[in-house]
């Protein structure tokens, strides 16, 4: 469900999709995906509102996507032959993930 939530970090009301709801000591906390900022945040239930129809008609600034057919690679270093090659890997390593996030920024 898409609604409007107040983000303490951004200091503004944002459109969000509710992902999960948890009960804390004295209130409910909701995990939300901000559709205009492409980030997940937690908000208190008192900071959630129903969105006006006109507000929901504005196109989202961020979209979830996948990297179709992108395969992980790694750098293989052969110290005996003094060479380095990029080869396919079974999973993404942390360096490749950081590099990709820096490219996106």
C-alpha positions as CSV (number, residue, x, y, z in Angstrom):
1,X,0.0,0.0,0.0
2,X,1.3,3.4,-0.9
3,X,1.0,6.2,1.7
4,X,2.7,9.3,2.9
5,X,5.2,9.2,5.7
6,X,7.2,11.8,7.6
7,X,11.0,11.2,7.3
8,X,13.0,12.6,10.2
9,X,16.2,12.5,8.2
10,X,14.8,14.4,5.2
11,X,12.5,16.6,7.3
12,X,9.6,16.2,4.9
13,X,6.6,14.1,3.9
14,X,7.4,11.4,1.4
15,X,5.5,8.9,-0.6
16,X,6.3,5.4,0.6
17,X,5.3,1.7,0.2
18,X,4.8,-0.1,3.5
19,X,6.9,-3.2,3.7
20,X,6.4,-4.5,7.3
21,X,5.0,-3.4,10.7
22,X,6.5,-4.3,14.1
23,X,5.4,-3.5,17.6
24,X,8.0,-1.8,19.8
25,X,7.7,-1.0,23.5
26,X,5.0,1.6,23.3
27,X,4.2,2.1,19.6
28,X,4.2,0.4,16.2
29,X,7.1,0.9,13.9
30,X,6.8,0.5,10.1
31,X,9.4,-0.2,7.5
32,X,8.8,1.8,4.4
33,X,10.4,2.1,1.0
34,X,10.5,5.8,-0.1
35,X,9.5,5.7,-3.8
36,X,11.1,9.1,-4.6
37,X,14.4,8.5,-2.8
38,X,14.9,4.7,-3.3
39,X,15.7,4.1,0.3
40,X,14.2,2.1,3.2
41,X,13.4,3.9,6.5
42,X,11.5,3.1,9.7
43,X,8.8,5.4,10.9
44,X,6.4,5.5,13.8
45,X,2.8,4.7,13.0
46,X,1.7,8.2,14.0
47,X,3.9,9.6,11.1
48,X,1.9,7.8,8.4
49,X,-1.0,9.4,6.5
50,X,-3.3,8.5,3.6
51,X,-2.1,10.1,0.4
52,X,-4.3,12.5,-1.6
53,X,-5.1,11.3,-5.1
54,X,-3.4,14.3,-6.7
55,X,-0.2,13.6,-4.8
56,X,-0.2,10.0,-6.0
57,X,-0.5,11.1,-9.7
58,X,3.0,12.6,-9.7
59,X,5.4,10.0,-11.3
60,X,7.9,8.4,-8.9
61,X,11.4,9.7,-9.1
62,X,13.0,6.3,-8.2
63,X,12.2,2.9,-9.6
64,X,13.2,-0.5,-8.3
65,X,15.1,-2.4,-11.0
66,X,17.3,-5.3,-11.6
67,X,20.5,-5.7,-13.6
68,X,19.3,-8.2,-16.2
69,X,22.0,-10.7,-17.2
70,X,24.7,-8.9,-15.2
71,X,27.1,-11.5,-13.8
72,X,29.6,-11.1,-10.9
73,X,33.3,-11.1,-11.7
74,X,36.4,-11.0,-9.6
75,X,40.0,-10.3,-10.1
76,X,42.3,-13.3,-10.1
77,X,46.0,-12.6,-9.5
78,X,48.6,-15.2,-10.4
79,X,51.7,-14.3,-8.5
80,X,53.8,-17.0,-10.3
81,X,53.1,-15.6,-13.8
82,X,52.8,-12.0,-12.5
83,X,49.4,-11.5,-14.2
84,X,45.9,-10.4,-13.2
85,X,42.7,-11.3,-15.0
86,X,39.0,-10.6,-14.5
87,X,37.2,-13.9,-14.4
88,X,33.6,-15.0,-13.7
89,X,32.7,-15.4,-10.0
90,X,29.9,-17.4,-8.2
91,X,28.7,-14.4,-6.2
92,X,29.3,-10.6,-5.8
93,X,32.2,-9.8,-3.4
94,X,32.1,-6.7,-1.2
95,X,34.6,-4.7,-3.3
96,X,32.5,-5.2,-6.4
97,X,29.3,-4.2,-4.6
98,X,31.0,-1.0,-3.2
99,X,32.4,-0.1,-6.7
100,X,28.9,-0.5,-8.2
101,X,27.3,1.7,-5.5
102,X,30.0,4.4,-6.1
103,X,29.1,4.3,-9.8
104,X,25.5,4.8,-9.0
105,X,26.2,7.8,-6.8
